[in-house]
Amino acid sequence: MKTLKIFVILLVLTTGIAKAQFTKAELQVSGLTCALCAKATEKALKTLPFIGEIKTDLIRNTFLLTFKSGEQVNFDQISKKVQDAGFFVNSLKTTFDFTSVKVADNYFSYGGDTFQLMNATKSPEGQVAVTIVDKGFAPKSVSKKYLGQIANASTSNAGRVYHVAI
């Protein structure tokens, strides 16, 4: 019996450590006019391997996405699925766990991609909501506000560079 209890405790601890660092997101889509539009978008998003659960809020035109543990999240694929369904991403706010992540000069890496914090005054800790402000993920006014601050800085990572605001 003790062995079983120890096994269960170890399983719970390892599951907590192996969680994906992006845990959930709130995706606001523009252009939805009816429940069928929302259903088509939801159906397209469910085909992504890293999305576990989707809850739809038709009043606010949002999808609450829960990401699968251990799966790498690809935000470009989310945007492409929404566009392929005939709509546009109005905003994408996601929760990132900074607990075991090193942030250097407002940059951090996840899954081969680089993320630049556009408005951080100190290094974030724990679970923090970040909004992707790149073109195609935010309204033009928001993208222009943040992306106008970018100096041509190079990063050592060869993956995609996302710009995020806290």
C-alpha positions as a Markdown table, in Angstrom:
| # | Residue | x | y | z |
|---|---|---|---|---|
| 1 | Met | 0.0 | 0.0 | 0.0 |
| 2 | Lys | 2.9 | 2.4 | 0.8 |
| 3 | Thr | 4.4 | 1.6 | -2.5 |
| 4 | Leu | 1.2 | 2.6 | -4.3 |
| 5 | Lys | 1.0 | 5.9 | -2.4 |
| 6 | Ile | 4.6 | 6.7 | -3.2 |
| 7 | Phe | 4.0 | 5.8 | -6.9 |
| 8 | Val | 0.9 | 8.1 | -7.1 |
| 9 | Ile | 2.8 | 11.0 | -5.4 |
| 10 | Leu | 5.7 | 10.6 | -7.8 |
| 11 | Leu | 3.3 | 10.5 | -10.8 |
| 12 | Val | 1.6 | 13.7 | -9.7 |
| 13 | Leu | 4.9 | 15.5 | -9.2 |
| 14 | Thr | 6.2 | 14.4 | -12.6 |
| 15 | Thr | 3.0 | 15.4 | -14.3 |
| 16 | Gly | 3.3 | 18.9 | -12.8 |
| 17 | Ile | 6.9 | 19.3 | -14.0 |
| 18 | Ala | 6.1 | 18.1 | -17.5 |
| 19 | Lys | 3.3 | 20.6 | -18.1 |
| 20 | Ala | 3.6 | 22.8 | -21.1 |
| 21 | Gln | 4.6 | 26.3 | -20.3 |
| 22 | Phe | 1.7 | 27.9 | -22.2 |
| 23 | Thr | -1.3 | 26.6 | -20.4 |
| 24 | Lys | -4.3 | 28.5 | -21.8 |
| 25 | Ala | -5.3 | 31.3 | -24.1 |
| 26 | Glu | -8.2 | 33.7 | -24.8 |
| 27 | Leu | -8.6 | 34.0 | -28.6 |
| 28 | Gln | -10.9 | 36.8 | -29.8 |
| 29 | Val | -12.0 | 36.4 | -33.4 |
| 30 | Ser | -13.5 | 39.1 | -35.6 |
| 31 | Gly | -16.0 | 38.5 | -38.3 |
| 32 | Leu | -18.1 | 35.9 | -36.5 |
| 33 | Thr | -21.8 | 36.6 | -37.2 |
| 34 | Cys | -23.6 | 33.5 | -36.0 |
| 35 | Ala | -23.2 | 30.3 | -34.1 |
| 36 | Leu | -22.4 | 28.4 | -37.3 |
| 37 | Cys | -19.4 | 30.7 | -37.9 |
| 38 | Ala | -18.2 | 30.0 | -34.3 |
| 39 | Lys | -18.7 | 26.3 | -34.7 |
| 40 | Ala | -16.7 | 26.2 | -38.0 |
| 41 | Thr | -13.9 | 28.1 | -36.3 |
| 42 | Glu | -14.0 | 25.8 | -33.2 |
| 43 | Lys | -14.0 | 22.7 | -35.5 |
| 44 | Ala | -10.9 | 24.0 | -37.3 |
| 45 | Leu | -9.1 | 24.8 | -34.1 |
| 46 | Lys | -9.8 | 21.3 | -32.6 |
| 47 | Thr | -7.7 | 19.8 | -35.4 |
| 48 | Leu | -4.5 | 21.3 | -33.8 |
| 49 | Pro | -2.7 | 18.6 | -31.8 |
| 50 | Phe | -1.8 | 20.9 | -28.9 |
| 51 | Ile | -5.3 | 22.1 | -28.1 |
| 52 | Gly | -7.1 | 20.1 | -25.4 |
| 53 | Glu | -10.3 | 22.0 | -24.8 |
| 54 | Ile | -12.2 | 24.9 | -26.4 |
| 55 | Lys | -15.0 | 26.9 | -24.7 |
| 56 | Thr | -16.8 | 29.4 | -26.9 |
| 57 | Asp | -18.2 | 32.7 | -25.8 |
| 58 | Leu | -20.5 | 33.9 | -28.6 |
| 59 | Ile | -21.3 | 37.2 | -26.8 |
| 60 | Arg | -17.7 | 38.3 | -26.8 |
| 61 | Asn | -16.6 | 36.3 | -29.9 |
| 62 | Thr | -13.9 | 34.6 | -27.9 |
| 63 | Phe | -12.6 | 31.1 | -27.6 |
| 64 | Leu | -11.0 | 29.9 | -24.4 |
| 65 | Leu | -8.3 | 27.5 | -25.4 |
| 66 | Thr | -6.7 | 25.0 | -23.0 |
| 67 | Phe | -3.4 | 23.5 | -24.2 |
| 68 | Lys | -2.5 | 19.9 | -23.8 |
| 69 | Ser | 0.3 | 19.2 | -21.3 |
| 70 | Gly | 3.6 | 18.3 | -22.9 |
| 71 | Glu | 2.6 | 19.6 | -26.4 |
| 72 | Gln | 4.4 | 22.6 | -28.0 |
| 73 | Val | 2.0 | 25.4 | -28.8 |
| 74 | Asn | 2.3 | 27.1 | -32.3 |
| 75 | Phe | 0.5 | 30.4 | -32.4 |
| 76 | Asp | 1.0 | 30.8 | -36.2 |
| 77 | Gln | -1.0 | 27.6 | -36.7 |
| 78 | Ile | -3.8 | 29.0 | -34.5 |
| 79 | Ser | -4.0 | 32.2 | -36.6 |
| 80 | Lys | -3.9 | 30.1 | -39.9 |
| 81 | Lys | -6.8 | 27.9 | -38.7 |
| 82 | Val | -8.9 | 31.0 | -37.9 |
| 83 | Gln | -8.0 | 32.6 | -41.3 |
| 84 | Asp | -8.7 | 29.4 | -43.2 |
| 85 | Ala | -12.2 | 29.4 | -41.5 |
| 86 | Gly | -12.8 | 32.8 | -43.1 |
| 87 | Phe | -12.2 | 35.0 | -40.0 |
| 88 | Phe | -9.4 | 37.1 | -38.3 |
| 89 | Val | -7.7 | 37.0 | -35.0 |
| 90 | Asn | -8.5 | 40.2 | -33.2 |
| 91 | Ser | -6.5 | 39.4 | -30.1 |
| 92 | Leu | -4.6 | 36.5 | -28.5 |
| 93 | Lys | -3.9 | 36.6 | -24.8 |
| 94 | Thr | -2.1 | 33.5 | -23.4 |
| 95 | Thr | -0.9 | 32.5 | -20.0 |
| 96 | Phe | 2.8 | 31.5 | -19.7 |
| 97 | Asp | 4.5 | 30.0 | -16.7 |
| 98 | Phe | 7.7 | 31.8 | -16.1 |
| 99 | Thr | 8.7 | 29.6 | -13.1 |
| 100 | Ser | 11.6 | 27.8 | -14.8 |
| 101 | Val | 12.3 | 30.2 | -17.6 |
| 102 | Lys | 15.2 | 32.6 | -17.9 |
| 103 | Val | 14.4 | 36.1 | -19.2 |
| 104 | Ala | 17.4 | 38.0 | -20.5 |
| 105 | Asp | 17.2 | 41.5 | -21.9 |
| 106 | Asn | 13.4 | 41.1 | -22.2 |
| 107 | Tyr | 13.7 | 37.9 | -24.3 |
| 108 | Phe | 12.8 | 34.3 | -23.5 |
| 109 | Ser | 12.7 | 31.2 | -25.5 |
| 110 | Tyr | 10.1 | 28.4 | -25.8 |
| 111 | Gly | 10.0 | 25.5 | -28.1 |
| 112 | Gly | 12.6 | 27.0 | -30.5 |
| 113 | Asp | 10.8 | 30.3 | -30.8 |
| 114 | Thr | 11.9 | 33.6 | -29.2 |
| 115 | Phe | 9.5 | 35.9 | -27.4 |
| 116 | Gln | 10.3 | 39.6 | -26.8 |
| 117 | Leu | 8.6 | 41.3 | -23.9 |
| 118 | Met | 7.7 | 44.8 | -25.1 |
| 119 | Asn | 6.7 | 46.5 | -21.9 |
| 120 | Ala | 8.3 | 44.6 | -19.0 |
| 121 | Thr | 9.9 | 46.6 | -16.3 |
| 122 | Lys | 11.0 | 43.6 | -14.4 |
| 123 | Ser | 11.4 | 39.9 | -15.1 |
| 124 | Pro | 8.0 | 38.1 | -14.8 |
| 125 | Glu | 7.5 | 35.3 | -12.3 |
| 126 | Gly | 4.9 | 32.5 | -12.1 |
| 127 | Gln | 1.9 | 32.4 | -14.3 |
| 128 | Val | 1.6 | 35.6 | -16.3 |
| 129 | Ala | -0.9 | 36.6 | -19.0 |
| 130 | Val | 0.9 | 37.9 | -22.2 |
| 131 | Thr | -0.7 | 39.3 | -25.3 |
| 132 | Ile | 0.8 | 38.7 | -28.7 |
| 133 | Val | 1.1 | 42.0 | -30.4 |
| 134 | Asp | 2.4 | 41.0 | -33.8 |
| 135 | Lys | 0.5 | 41.7 | -37.0 |
| 136 | Gly | -2.2 | 39.1 | -37.4 |
| 137 | Phe | -2.6 | 38.6 | -33.7 |
| 138 | Ala | -3.7 | 42.1 | -32.6 |
| 139 | Pro | -5.5 | 45.2 | -34.0 |
| 140 | Lys | -3.3 | 47.4 | -36.2 |
| 141 | Ser | -3.3 | 50.2 | -33.6 |
| 142 | Val | -1.9 | 47.8 | -31.0 |
| 143 | Ser | 0.7 | 46.3 | -33.3 |
| 144 | Lys | 1.8 | 49.7 | -34.4 |
| 145 | Lys | 2.1 | 51.0 | -30.8 |
| 146 | Tyr | 4.4 | 48.1 | -29.8 |
| 147 | Leu | 6.2 | 47.2 | -33.0 |
| 148 | Gly | 7.1 | 50.9 | -33.6 |
| 149 | Gln | 9.5 | 50.5 | -30.6 |
| 150 | Ile | 11.5 | 47.7 | -32.1 |
| 151 | Ala | 15.1 | 48.4 | -32.9 |
| 152 | Asn | 16.8 | 45.9 | -35.2 |
| 153 | Ala | 18.0 | 43.5 | -32.6 |
| 154 | Ser | 19.2 | 40.1 | -33.5 |
| 155 | Thr | 18.7 | 37.0 | -31.4 |
| 156 | Ser | 20.7 | 33.8 | -31.4 |
| 157 | Asn | 17.6 | 31.7 | -31.9 |
| 158 | Ala | 16.7 | 30.6 | -35.4 |
| 159 | Gly | 13.0 | 30.2 | -34.8 |
| 160 | Arg | 10.1 | 32.7 | -35.0 |
| 161 | Val | 10.3 | 35.9 | -33.0 |
| 162 | Tyr | 7.0 | 36.8 | -31.3 |
| 163 | His | 6.5 | 40.2 | -29.7 |
| 164 | Val | 4.4 | 40.1 | -26.5 |
| 165 | Ala | 3.0 | 42.6 | -24.0 |
| 166 | Ile | 2.2 | 42.0 | -20.4 |
